[in-house]
């Protein structure tokens, strides 16, 4: 976690921190908030700052939004995929990152977002929840597409039943690919809060 990393660096004498950020604001905003707060108070708690961020950003929807962000943090920190470094491996092995989001985890994330939309009262907070939902949709499409792709890899002996499954999976892949394209080229065009286009 960033909390453990910053504490370890501080314990070893680090007194400066440099970071370039290319965030997907819907998913990364609390990370940046927490990182900045921890840099000012290394003994404080990331959980405390996440609670504060969600309370300020989402009002009455803070509880499901906090659960949403904790779910994503847990997925990232507890997966069993090969380790990847944002410096070296991210560009060459993104598919392993998509595979850590199982359909069940994607559904759980969407349940938290739906609950947040049900609870939110303030219009600014509603727009923020919708922005997070929009950003998570891209994660959802990529993750589900990876899930379908991996299920298709098991088609060694194409029996008639396996062929039907394979064609169905291909149709799902096409639908998900169109979903990704629509998000990137329609909904995210010129929306630098959702998708860094650098």
Secondary structure in CASP SS format (residue, H / E / C, confidence):
PFRMAT SS
TARGET T0000
AUTHOR 0000-0000-0000
METHOD secondary structure of the structure
MODEL  1
X C 1.00
X H 1.00
X H 1.00
X H 1.00
X H 1.00
X H 1.00
X H 1.00
X H 1.00
X H 1.00
X H 1.00
X H 1.00
X C 1.00
X C 1.00
X C 1.00
X C 1.00
X C 1.00
X C 1.00
X C 1.00
X C 1.00
X C 1.00
X C 1.00
X C 1.00
X C 1.00
X C 1.00
X H 1.00
X H 1.00
X H 1.00
X H 1.00
X H 1.00
X H 1.00
X H 1.00
X H 1.00
X H 1.00
X H 1.00
X H 1.00
X H 1.00
X H 1.00
X H 1.00
X H 1.00
X H 1.00
X C 1.00
X C 1.00
X C 1.00
X C 1.00
X C 1.00
X H 1.00
X H 1.00
X H 1.00
X H 1.00
X H 1.00
X H 1.00
X H 1.00
X H 1.00
X H 1.00
X H 1.00
X H 1.00
X H 1.00
X H 1.00
X H 1.00
X H 1.00
X H 1.00
X H 1.00
X H 1.00
X H 1.00
X H 1.00
X H 1.00
X H 1.00
X H 1.00
X H 1.00
X H 1.00
X H 1.00
X H 1.00
X H 1.00
X H 1.00
X H 1.00
X H 1.00
X H 1.00
X H 1.00
X C 1.00
X C 1.00
X C 1.00
X C 1.00
X C 1.00
X C 1.00
X C 1.00
X C 1.00
X C 1.00
X C 1.00
X C 1.00
X C 1.00
X C 1.00
X C 1.00
X C 1.00
X H 1.00
X H 1.00
X H 1.00
X H 1.00
X H 1.00
X H 1.00
X C 1.00
X C 1.00
X C 1.00
X H 1.00
X H 1.00
X H 1.00
X H 1.00
X H 1.00
X H 1.00
X H 1.00
X H 1.00
X H 1.00
X H 1.00
X H 1.00
X H 1.00
X H 1.00
X H 1.00
X H 1.00
X H 1.00
X H 1.00
X C 1.00
X C 1.00
X C 1.00
X H 1.00
X H 1.00
X H 1.00
X H 1.00
X H 1.00
X H 1.00
X H 1.00
X H 1.00
X H 1.00
X H 1.00
X H 1.00
X H 1.00
X H 1.00
X H 1.00
X H 1.00
X H 1.00
X H 1.00
X H 1.00
X H 1.00
X H 1.00
X H 1.00
X H 1.00
X H 1.00
X H 1.00
X H 1.00
X H 1.00
X H 1.00
X H 1.00
X H 1.00
X H 1.00
X C 1.00
X C 1.00
X C 1.00
X C 1.00
X C 1.00
X C 1.00
X C 1.00
X H 1.00
X H 1.00
X H 1.00
X H 1.00
X H 1.00
X H 1.00
X H 1.00
X H 1.00
X H 1.00
X H 1.00
X H 1.00
X H 1.00
X H 1.00
X H 1.00
X H 1.00
X H 1.00
X H 1.00
X H 1.00
X H 1.00
X H 1.00
X H 1.00
X H 1.00
X H 1.00
X H 1.00
X H 1.00
X H 1.00
X H 1.00
X H 1.00
X C 1.00
X C 1.00
X C 1.00
X C 1.00
X C 1.00
X C 1.00
X C 1.00
X C 1.00
X C 1.00
X C 1.00
X C 1.00
END
